[in-house]
């Protein structure tokens, strides 16, 4: 005799709740851990469906709020301890942290970031109806919170697994990476519901997939070519090891390496050096910068470089200890001008969080003033290059969808410079590149990416990699880029549509659960 849906759910609930909590937590941890393999460089995207589906199956049964929170926390720890393990290279190899301490720090990071999924599980268990819409909405909510809460760490989003799966990522220019995540999570939870013989959710999932697939097949051109000749670009990859990059005695050698690599590239429209390729402030490298500008002007070339920038004009000796300084990009040479100051800084890498708190420790008092970069304004003018506007992102800030979107408005193409040498041969740099592809797709702009050790690449307005340089080689990547104008729907509306949708779904689910509870009591 066929089991009814209710009986099937009760049996599933009984079996899962009879499992020792330790086994359930191991299953949740492993479910989070396998998600890494859906992202670059592995790219097995079905795991981006399987991984959250397992978490949904573990949470959809009846349980206490405490048990739900611990299961979600275990999933989050697996996700971050494995998916974010590339941080170990920076902590251990380049910060001289002992192995045991570096592993503890990774575990603590996983514990902290796991709170997002722990709270997701708690809210899903206690406050809303247990069904795919509320689960997908809560998932997107916690991804969005990671873009700004506690300065933000916007990594390991489900949507990135589908960056090159255009039957789904075609939603990105419409509503951004969070829309892609929403549909993927809804599909994952709906597949679990199919096993419980509830097919209505799967119908909605299929409908959303049909919309995204139609967009892929129709291939709408949200932006259009500007009509100007393509620009020839040369992206210089210096491959300077991180352990010597900032040594005073190696600074001149670094400048020589970049100058030598560029010697054959003068005469191209644009030459780009990566983040902090000049490892000193602009006043300290004034002579060298003047030489490069002279070469650029003499050969009809625009030169763009990353450099630490000291703002002496903003220094007030009576109130400040030091001039503010920025992680920046400058454009110089023929028909070029502009200075971009990084807006999104890396906690503990570029600034010390909770500035002023360290003053309570006498040995650390004032240390944050020496170590911290200043944040650039979010109202900066784009770089100007040959009658084009360039939207710029430095390193990790390209992971922020809304920051990149704002920088892309009224620009013709996008630029990001980075130094991923911190993360060695780990998956980190390749995950980073995948995010750049998603940003290109969201904004309908070509993206050029110049890095120190890789991955240096040219990406078109559909998020496809046109050219890329091999990692860990001292080389030059040459190519052509197309200027484009117009706005994608995402550029115009940002994350508001998907945030409004998930808010409505959560409210409906919350009040629906409340009404159901009242009826049962009545």
C-alpha positions as CSV (number, residue, x, y, z in Angstrom):
1,X,0.0,0.0,0.0
2,X,1.3,3.4,-0.9
3,X,2.2,5.7,2.0
4,X,0.4,9.0,2.2
5,X,2.5,12.2,2.1
6,X,1.8,12.8,5.8
7,X,2.8,9.3,6.8
8,X,5.9,9.5,4.7
9,X,6.9,12.8,6.4
10,X,6.2,11.3,9.8
11,X,8.4,8.3,9.0
12,X,11.2,10.4,7.7
13,X,11.0,12.7,10.7
14,X,11.1,9.7,13.1
15,X,14.0,8.1,11.3
16,X,16.1,11.3,11.2
17,X,15.3,12.2,14.8
18,X,16.3,8.7,15.9
19,X,19.8,9.2,14.4
20,X,22.4,10.1,17.0
21,X,23.0,13.9,16.9
22,X,26.6,13.3,16.2
23,X,25.8,11.4,12.9
24,X,23.4,14.1,11.9
25,X,26.1,16.8,12.5
26,X,28.6,14.8,10.5
27,X,26.2,14.6,7.6
28,X,25.5,18.3,7.8
29,X,29.2,19.1,7.9
30,X,29.9,16.9,4.9
31,X,27.0,18.5,3.0
32,X,28.6,21.9,3.5
33,X,32.1,20.7,2.7
34,X,31.2,19.2,-0.7
35,X,29.8,22.5,-1.9
36,X,33.4,23.7,-2.6
37,X,33.5,21.3,-5.6
38,X,30.7,23.1,-7.4
39,X,32.9,26.2,-7.7
40,X,36.0,26.9,-9.7
41,X,38.4,25.2,-10.4
42,X,36.3,22.0,-10.0
43,X,33.0,23.3,-11.5
44,X,30.8,20.3,-10.7
45,X,27.7,22.5,-10.4
46,X,25.2,19.7,-9.5
47,X,26.8,19.7,-6.0
48,X,25.4,23.2,-5.6
49,X,22.0,21.6,-5.7
50,X,22.8,18.4,-3.7
51,X,24.6,20.3,-0.9
52,X,21.7,22.6,0.2
53,X,19.2,19.8,-0.6
54,X,20.8,17.7,2.1
55,X,20.5,20.5,4.6
56,X,16.9,21.0,3.7
57,X,16.2,17.3,4.2
58,X,17.8,17.4,7.6
59,X,15.8,20.5,8.7
60,X,12.4,19.8,7.2
61,X,11.4,17.3,9.9
62,X,10.1,18.2,13.4
63,X,12.8,19.1,15.9
64,X,13.8,21.5,18.6
65,X,15.2,25.0,17.8
66,X,18.4,24.0,19.5
67,X,18.9,20.9,17.3
68,X,18.1,22.9,14.1
69,X,20.6,25.6,15.0
70,X,23.4,23.1,15.6
71,X,22.7,21.3,12.3
72,X,22.8,24.6,10.5
73,X,26.0,25.6,12.3
74,X,27.6,22.3,11.4
75,X,26.7,22.8,7.7
76,X,28.1,26.3,7.8
77,X,31.3,25.1,9.4
78,X,31.8,22.5,6.7
79,X,31.1,25.1,4.0
80,X,33.6,27.6,5.3
81,X,36.4,25.4,6.8
82,X,36.7,23.6,3.4
83,X,35.4,26.2,1.0
84,X,37.5,29.0,2.6
85,X,40.6,26.9,3.4
86,X,42.5,29.0,0.9
87,X,42.9,31.5,3.7
88,X,45.3,29.0,5.4
89,X,48.0,29.9,2.8
90,X,47.9,33.6,3.8
91,X,47.7,32.9,7.5
92,X,50.4,30.2,7.6
93,X,52.7,30.7,4.6
94,X,52.9,34.5,4.5
95,X,52.1,35.5,8.1
96,X,54.4,33.0,9.8
97,X,51.6,31.5,11.9
98,X,52.3,28.0,13.3
99,X,50.4,25.2,11.6
100,X,48.3,24.4,14.8
101,X,47.4,28.0,15.3
102,X,46.5,28.6,11.6
103,X,44.2,25.5,11.7
104,X,42.5,26.8,14.9
105,X,42.0,30.2,13.2
106,X,40.4,28.5,10.2
107,X,38.1,26.5,12.5
108,X,37.2,29.7,14.4
109,X,36.5,31.4,11.0
110,X,34.2,28.5,10.1
111,X,32.5,28.7,13.5
112,X,31.8,32.4,13.1
113,X,30.7,32.3,9.5
114,X,28.7,29.1,10.3
115,X,26.4,31.3,12.4
116,X,24.7,32.5,9.2
117,X,23.5,29.0,8.4
118,X,22.8,28.3,12.1
119,X,20.5,31.3,12.3
120,X,18.9,30.3,8.9
121,X,18.1,26.9,10.3
122,X,16.8,28.3,13.6
123,X,14.4,30.7,11.8
124,X,13.4,28.1,9.3
125,X,12.5,25.7,12.2
126,X,10.7,28.1,14.5
127,X,9.4,31.2,12.7
128,X,8.3,30.3,9.2
129,X,6.6,27.5,7.3
130,X,8.9,24.6,6.5
131,X,8.7,24.7,2.7
132,X,11.0,25.5,-0.2
133,X,10.0,29.2,-0.7
134,X,10.9,30.2,2.9
135,X,14.1,28.1,2.8
136,X,15.3,29.7,-0.5
137,X,14.3,33.2,0.8
138,X,16.3,32.7,4.0
139,X,19.2,31.4,2.1
140,X,19.4,34.4,-0.1
141,X,18.9,36.6,3.0
142,X,21.9,35.2,4.7
143,X,24.0,35.5,1.5
144,X,23.0,39.2,1.2
145,X,23.8,39.8,4.8
146,X,27.3,38.6,4.2
147,X,27.8,41.5,1.8
148,X,27.7,44.1,4.5
149,X,27.3,42.7,8.1
150,X,30.5,43.2,10.1
151,X,32.1,44.7,7.0
152,X,31.1,41.7,4.9
153,X,32.7,38.5,3.6
154,X,30.7,37.8,0.3
155,X,32.1,34.5,-0.6
156,X,30.8,31.0,-1.4
157,X,27.4,32.0,-2.9
158,X,25.4,29.3,-4.6
159,X,24.9,31.4,-7.7
160,X,28.6,31.4,-8.5
161,X,28.5,27.7,-9.2
162,X,26.3,28.5,-12.3
163,X,28.4,31.4,-13.6
164,X,29.1,29.5,-16.9
165,X,25.8,27.6,-16.9
166,X,23.9,30.2,-18.9
167,X,20.6,28.4,-18.8
168,X,20.5,29.7,-15.2
169,X,23.0,32.6,-14.9
170,X,21.1,34.4,-17.6
171,X,19.1,35.7,-14.7
172,X,22.1,37.6,-13.4
173,X,21.8,40.7,-15.7
174,X,18.1,40.9,-14.6
175,X,18.4,40.5,-10.8
176,X,22.0,39.6,-9.9
177,X,23.7,36.7,-8.4
178,X,21.2,36.4,-5.6
179,X,18.4,35.6,-8.1
180,X,20.5,32.8,-9.5
181,X,21.0,31.5,-5.9
182,X,17.3,31.7,-5.2
183,X,16.3,29.6,-8.1
184,X,19.0,27.0,-7.4
185,X,18.0,26.7,-3.7
186,X,14.3,26.5,-4.6
187,X,15.1,23.7,-7.0
188,X,17.2,21.9,-4.4
189,X,14.5,22.0,-1.8
190,X,11.8,21.2,-4.3
191,X,13.6,18.0,-5.3
192,X,13.4,16.9,-1.6
193,X,9.7,17.7,-1.6
194,X,9.3,15.5,-4.7
195,X,10.7,12.6,-2.7
196,X,7.9,13.4,-0.1
197,X,5.4,13.3,-3.0
198,X,4.7,17.0,-3.0
199,X,5.1,18.2,-6.6
200,X,3.7,21.8,-6.5
201,X,7.0,23.4,-5.5
202,X,8.7,21.6,-8.4
203,X,6.2,23.2,-10.8
204,X,7.3,26.7,-9.7
205,X,11.0,25.7,-9.9
206,X,10.5,24.4,-13.5
207,X,8.7,27.6,-14.4
208,X,11.6,29.8,-13.2
209,X,14.1,27.5,-15.0
210,X,12.0,27.9,-18.1
211,X,12.2,31.7,-17.8
212,X,16.0,31.6,-17.3
213,X,16.5,29.1,-20.1
214,X,14.4,31.3,-22.4
215,X,16.6,34.3,-21.6
216,X,19.6,32.2,-22.5
217,X,18.1,31.1,-25.8
218,X,16.8,34.5,-26.8
219,X,20.1,36.1,-25.7
220,X,18.9,39.6,-25.1
221,X,21.6,42.3,-25.5
222,X,21.0,44.4,-22.4
223,X,23.9,46.6,-23.5
224,X,25.2,47.6,-26.9
225,X,28.6,48.4,-28.4
226,X,29.5,52.0,-28.1
227,X,30.5,52.2,-31.7
228,X,34.1,53.1,-31.1
229,X,37.2,51.0,-32.2
230,X,38.1,48.2,-29.8
231,X,41.0,49.1,-27.6
232,X,44.2,47.1,-27.6
233,X,45.3,46.2,-24.0
234,X,48.3,44.7,-22.4
235,X,48.0,43.3,-18.9
236,X,51.3,42.9,-17.1
237,X,51.7,39.9,-14.7
238,X,54.8,40.5,-12.7
239,X,54.6,37.2,-10.6
240,X,56.4,38.8,-7.6
241,X,56.4,36.4,-4.7
242,X,54.4,37.7,-1.7
243,X,57.2,37.1,0.8
244,X,59.5,39.6,-0.9
245,X,57.0,42.0,-2.5
246,X,57.0,44.5,0.3
247,X,60.7,44.2,1.3
248,X,62.4,47.6,1.1
249,X,65.5,46.0,-0.5
250,X,63.3,44.5,-3.3
251,X,61.3,47.5,-4.2
252,X,63.6,48.7,-6.9
253,X,63.9,45.2,-8.4
254,X,60.1,45.0,-8.6
255,X,59.9,48.3,-10.5
256,X,62.6,47.0,-12.9
257,X,60.6,43.8,-13.5
258,X,57.5,45.7,-14.5
259,X,59.4,48.2,-16.6
260,X,61.1,45.4,-18.5
261,X,57.9,43.5,-19.1
262,X,56.3,46.7,-20.4
263,X,59.1,47.7,-22.7
264,X,57.6,45.8,-25.7
265,X,54.0,47.0,-24.9
266,X,54.4,50.8,-25.3
267,X,52.3,51.7,-28.3
268,X,49.3,49.6,-27.3
269,X,46.2,51.6,-26.4
270,X,46.2,50.6,-22.7
271,X,48.9,49.0,-20.5
272,X,47.7,47.8,-17.1
273,X,49.8,46.9,-14.0
274,X,48.2,45.0,-11.1
275,X,47.4,46.0,-7.6
276,X,50.2,47.7,-5.7
277,X,52.7,46.8,-8.5
278,X,54.5,50.0,-7.4
279,X,55.2,48.9,-3.8
280,X,55.7,52.4,-2.4
281,X,53.8,55.7,-2.1
282,X,53.5,58.0,-5.1
283,X,55.9,60.6,-3.7
284,X,58.5,58.0,-3.0
285,X,58.3,56.7,-6.6
286,X,57.8,60.1,-8.2
287,X,60.9,59.8,-10.5
288,X,60.0,56.4,-11.7
289,X,56.3,57.4,-12.3
290,X,57.5,60.4,-14.4
291,X,59.6,58.1,-16.6
292,X,56.6,55.8,-17.2
293,X,54.4,58.7,-18.0
294,X,57.0,60.1,-20.5
295,X,57.1,56.7,-22.2
296,X,53.3,56.5,-22.3
297,X,53.1,60.0,-23.9
298,X,55.9,59.3,-26.4
299,X,54.2,56.1,-27.6
300,X,50.5,57.2,-27.5
301,X,49.7,54.8,-24.7
302,X,47.5,55.0,-21.6
303,X,49.2,53.6,-18.5
304,X,47.1,52.3,-15.5
305,X,48.8,51.0,-12.3
306,X,47.9,50.0,-8.8
307,X,49.8,52.0,-6.2
308,X,49.5,53.0,-2.5
309,X,48.5,56.7,-2.5
310,X,49.3,59.1,0.3
311,X,46.9,62.1,0.4
312,X,49.1,64.9,1.7
313,X,46.5,67.5,0.8
314,X,44.1,66.0,3.4
315,X,46.8,66.0,6.1
316,X,46.3,68.4,9.1
317,X,49.4,68.2,11.3
318,X,47.5,69.7,14.2
319,X,44.9,66.9,14.3
320,X,46.4,64.0,12.4
321,X,49.4,61.8,13.2
322,X,49.8,60.7,9.5
323,X,48.3,61.6,6.1
324,X,45.5,59.3,5.1
325,X,46.7,56.7,2.6
326,X,44.7,54.5,0.2
327,X,45.0,51.3,-1.9
328,X,44.5,53.0,-5.3
329,X,44.7,52.9,-9.0
330,X,45.9,55.8,-11.2
331,X,45.5,56.4,-14.9
332,X,48.2,58.4,-16.7
333,X,49.6,59.0,-20.2
334,X,47.7,59.8,-23.4
335,X,44.1,60.9,-22.9
336,X,44.1,59.5,-19.4
337,X,43.3,60.9,-15.9
338,X,41.9,59.7,-12.7
339,X,42.6,58.3,-9.3
340,X,40.4,55.5,-7.8
341,X,40.6,54.7,-4.0
342,X,39.6,51.3,-2.8
343,X,36.2,51.4,-0.9
344,X,36.0,47.9,0.5
345,X,39.0,47.1,2.7
346,X,40.1,43.7,3.9
347,X,39.7,43.4,7.7
348,X,43.1,42.9,9.5
349,X,44.8,42.9,6.1
350,X,44.3,46.6,5.1
351,X,42.7,48.0,8.3
352,X,42.2,47.0,12.0
353,X,38.5,46.7,12.8
354,X,37.0,48.5,15.8
355,X,39.5,51.4,15.5
356,X,40.3,52.9,18.8
357,X,39.5,49.8,20.9
358,X,43.2,48.7,20.8
359,X,44.1,51.9,22.7
360,X,43.1,50.2,25.9
361,X,46.2,48.0,25.5
362,X,49.3,50.1,26.2
363,X,51.5,48.0,23.9
364,X,49.1,48.3,21.0
365,X,47.9,51.9,21.5
366,X,47.9,53.8,18.2
367,X,48.9,50.8,16.1
368,X,45.8,50.8,14.0
369,X,46.6,54.4,12.9
370,X,49.9,53.2,11.5
371,X,48.6,50.0,9.8
372,X,45.2,51.0,8.4
373,X,44.4,52.2,4.9
374,X,41.6,54.7,4.6
375,X,38.4,53.9,2.8
376,X,37.7,55.6,-0.5
377,X,34.5,57.4,-1.1
378,X,31.5,55.6,-2.7
379,X,31.0,58.7,-4.9
380,X,34.2,58.6,-7.0
381,X,34.5,59.6,-10.6
382,X,35.5,56.8,-13.0
383,X,38.9,56.7,-14.6
384,X,39.2,58.4,-18.0
385,X,40.9,56.6,-20.8
386,X,40.7,57.7,-24.4
387,X,37.3,59.2,-24.2
388,X,36.0,56.2,-22.2
389,X,35.0,55.9,-18.6
390,X,36.3,52.9,-16.7
391,X,34.7,51.4,-13.6
392,X,37.3,50.1,-11.2
393,X,37.5,47.5,-8.5
394,X,40.5,46.6,-6.5
395,X,41.0,43.0,-5.5
396,X,38.4,41.6,-3.0
397,X,35.9,44.4,-3.5
398,X,34.9,42.9,-6.8
399,X,33.2,40.3,-4.7
400,X,30.6,42.9,-3.7
401,X,27.8,42.9,-6.3
402,X,26.4,46.3,-5.3
403,X,29.7,48.1,-5.1
404,X,30.7,46.9,-8.5
405,X,27.3,47.8,-9.9
406,X,27.5,51.4,-8.6
407,X,31.1,51.7,-10.1
408,X,29.8,50.4,-13.4
409,X,27.2,53.1,-13.9
410,X,28.0,55.5,-16.8
411,X,31.1,53.5,-17.7
412,X,32.2,51.8,-21.0
413,X,34.1,48.9,-19.6
414,X,35.3,47.6,-16.2
415,X,38.8,47.0,-14.7
416,X,39.9,45.1,-11.7
417,X,43.5,44.8,-10.4
418,X,44.5,42.3,-7.8
419,X,47.3,40.5,-5.9
420,X,46.2,36.9,-5.2
421,X,49.7,35.8,-4.4
422,X,48.6,35.7,-0.8
423,X,46.6,32.5,-1.6
424,X,49.3,30.6,-3.5
425,X,48.1,27.6,-5.5
426,X,44.8,27.2,-3.6
427,X,41.3,27.6,-5.1
428,X,41.0,31.1,-3.8
429,X,42.3,33.0,-6.9
430,X,40.1,30.9,-9.2
431,X,37.0,31.5,-7.1
432,X,37.9,35.2,-7.3
433,X,38.0,35.0,-11.1
434,X,34.6,33.4,-11.2
435,X,33.2,36.3,-9.3
436,X,34.6,38.7,-11.8
437,X,32.9,36.7,-14.6
438,X,29.6,37.1,-12.7
439,X,30.1,40.9,-12.3
440,X,30.7,41.2,-16.0
441,X,27.5,39.3,-16.7
442,X,25.5,41.3,-14.2
443,X,26.6,44.6,-15.6
444,X,26.9,43.8,-19.3
445,X,30.4,45.1,-19.5
446,X,33.8,43.8,-20.6
447,X,36.1,43.3,-17.7
448,X,39.9,43.4,-17.8
449,X,41.7,41.8,-14.8
450,X,45.4,42.4,-14.2
451,X,46.9,40.4,-11.3
452,X,50.4,39.8,-9.8
453,X,50.4,36.0,-10.0
454,X,47.2,35.2,-11.8
455,X,44.6,34.8,-12.9
456,X,45.0,37.7,-15.4
457,X,42.2,37.6,-17.9
458,X,40.0,39.4,-20.4
459,X,36.2,38.7,-19.9
460,X,33.4,39.8,-22.2
461,X,30.0,41.2,-21.4
462,X,28.5,37.8,-21.2
463,X,30.9,36.6,-18.5
464,X,32.9,34.4,-20.8
465,X,36.7,34.4,-20.5
466,X,38.1,35.6,-23.9
467,X,41.7,35.2,-22.9
468,X,43.6,34.3,-19.8
469,X,47.3,34.1,-18.8
470,X,48.8,31.1,-17.0
471,X,49.2,31.5,-13.3
472,X,52.6,31.9,-11.6
473,X,54.4,33.1,-14.8
474,X,56.0,36.4,-15.5
475,X,54.1,37.3,-18.7
476,X,52.0,39.7,-20.6
477,X,48.4,39.1,-21.7
478,X,47.5,41.0,-24.9
479,X,44.0,41.4,-26.3
480,X,41.2,43.7,-27.5
481,X,38.3,45.0,-25.5
482,X,35.0,46.4,-26.6
483,X,33.4,49.5,-25.1
484,X,29.7,49.1,-24.4
485,X,26.9,51.4,-23.3
486,X,23.5,51.0,-21.8
487,X,22.2,49.4,-18.5
488,X,21.2,46.0,-17.6
489,X,18.1,45.7,-15.4
490,X,20.4,44.8,-12.5
491,X,22.4,48.0,-12.9
492,X,19.1,50.0,-12.7
493,X,17.5,48.2,-9.8
494,X,20.3,46.5,-8.0
495,X,19.3,43.9,-5.4
496,X,15.9,45.5,-4.6
497,X,13.7,43.2,-6.7
498,X,15.1,39.9,-5.2
499,X,15.1,41.5,-1.7
500,X,11.5,42.5,-2.0
501,X,10.5,39.1,-3.3
502,X,12.2,37.2,-0.4
503,X,10.8,39.7,2.1
504,X,7.2,39.0,0.8
505,X,7.8,35.3,0.8
506,X,9.0,35.3,4.4
507,X,6.1,37.5,5.6
508,X,3.6,35.2,3.9
509,X,5.3,32.1,5.4
510,X,5.4,33.7,8.8
511,X,1.8,34.7,8.9
512,X,0.8,31.4,7.3
513,X,2.5,29.4,10.0
514,X,0.8,31.6,12.6
515,X,-2.7,31.0,11.2
516,X,-2.0,27.2,10.9
517,X,-1.0,27.2,14.6
518,X,-4.1,29.1,15.6
519,X,-6.4,26.7,13.7
520,X,-4.7,23.6,15.3
521,X,-5.2,25.2,18.8
522,X,-8.8,26.0,18.0
